[in-house]
Amino acid sequence: MEDFERDRKVTDSTAGALPPVEVPTGALSPEALRSVLESFILREGTDYGREETSLAKKVDTLSRQINNGSAHLIFDPNTESINFLTRAEWEKAKR
C-alpha cells in the first residue's frame, strides 16, 4: 500500500513537470511527419459524421494547418506523447 501511495504522489505532483515543447515539423523527414500525422488522426477513432472522410484527406487537412501555422506539433516530455494544438491552445499552454 505504501508503494501505491508513493507512486500516486509522484504522479499527482506537478512540481517536477517539464513544459511541453514545440517540435519543428521541418526537423522530421517527410515519412516521419506523415507517420506522426496518421498516428494522431487514427487516435480519434471512428468518424461518425454525415460523410466519411478518408485518412489521406485528414492528413492533408492537418498538414495544411501545420504549414499555415494554425496547428503546432507538441511533445510532452512528462507523458512522452505528441499532440497537435491550435495556435490559441499552444499560446495558452506556453503561459
Phi, psi and omega per residue, in radians:
M1 nan -0.624 -3.140
E2 -1.095 -0.696 3.121
D3 -1.075 -0.733 3.119
F4 -1.052 -0.824 3.141
E5 -1.091 -0.742 3.132
R6 -1.108 -0.812 3.141
D7 -1.088 -0.692 3.139
R8 -1.129 -0.695 3.119
K9 -1.114 -0.719 3.122
V10 -1.131 -0.764 -3.137
T11 -1.152 -0.720 -3.099
D12 -1.300 -0.391 -3.072
S13 -1.327 2.359 3.067
T14 -1.950 0.099 -3.105
A15 -1.028 -0.681 -3.119
G16 -1.719 0.209 -3.082
A17 -1.172 2.418 3.079
L18 -1.625 2.567 -3.137
P19 -1.273 2.681 3.057
P20 -1.148 2.733 -3.073
V21 -2.193 2.323 3.049
E22 -1.370 2.327 3.119
V23 -1.783 2.079 3.081
P24 -1.145 2.110 -3.071
T25 -1.124 -0.407 3.081
G26 -1.187 -0.285 3.118
A27 -1.371 -0.208 3.137
L28 -1.738 2.579 3.034
S29 -1.181 2.740 3.106
P30 -0.972 -0.645 3.138
E31 -1.182 -0.744 3.135
A32 -1.147 -0.749 3.129
L33 -1.081 -0.768 3.126
R34 -1.079 -0.709 3.110
S35 -1.094 -0.707 3.114
V36 -1.143 -0.768 3.111
L37 -1.057 -0.837 -3.123
E38 -1.102 -0.745 3.134
S39 -1.056 -0.774 3.126
F40 -1.101 -0.798 -3.104
I41 -1.143 -0.715 -3.112
L42 -1.217 -0.327 3.077
R43 -1.136 -0.472 -3.055
E44 -1.237 -0.274 3.088
G45 1.511 -2.720 -3.074
T46 -1.266 2.453 3.113
D47 -1.597 2.038 -3.122
Y48 -1.838 0.393 3.124
G49 -1.234 3.073 -3.127
R50 -1.100 -0.644 3.131
E51 -2.162 2.377 3.112
E52 -1.245 2.373 3.102
T53 -1.957 2.274 -3.092
S54 -1.228 2.757 3.085
L55 -1.037 -0.739 -3.130
A56 -1.044 -0.720 3.125
K57 -1.154 -0.727 3.124
K58 -1.138 -0.716 3.101
V59 -1.085 -0.772 3.131
D60 -1.069 -0.754 -3.139
T61 -1.105 -0.829 3.138
L62 -1.154 -0.662 3.103
S63 -1.067 -0.739 3.092
R64 -1.117 -0.677 3.122
Q65 -1.128 -0.641 3.087
I66 -1.171 -0.808 -3.107
N67 -1.118 -0.563 -3.139
N68 -1.616 0.053 3.050
G69 1.465 0.130 -3.140
S70 -1.551 -0.147 3.053
A71 -2.335 2.537 -3.106
H72 -2.254 2.408 3.075
L73 -1.473 2.144 -3.054
I74 -2.140 2.357 3.040
F75 -1.893 2.254 3.088
D76 -1.792 1.874 -3.102
P77 -1.186 -0.338 -3.137
N78 -1.290 -0.656 3.130
T79 -1.828 -0.107 -3.091
E80 0.945 0.797 -3.111
S81 -2.275 2.836 3.093
I82 -1.965 2.753 3.105
N83 -2.734 2.812 3.008
F84 -1.956 2.307 3.114
L85 -2.119 2.611 3.016
T86 -1.215 2.901 3.117
R87 -0.966 -0.793 -3.119
A88 -1.133 -0.744 3.114
E89 -1.087 -0.714 -3.133
W90 -1.168 -0.759 3.115
E91 -1.058 -0.717 3.122
K92 -1.152 -0.726 -3.110
A93 -1.170 -0.491 -3.128
K94 -1.280 -0.360 -3.108
R95 -1.304 nan nan
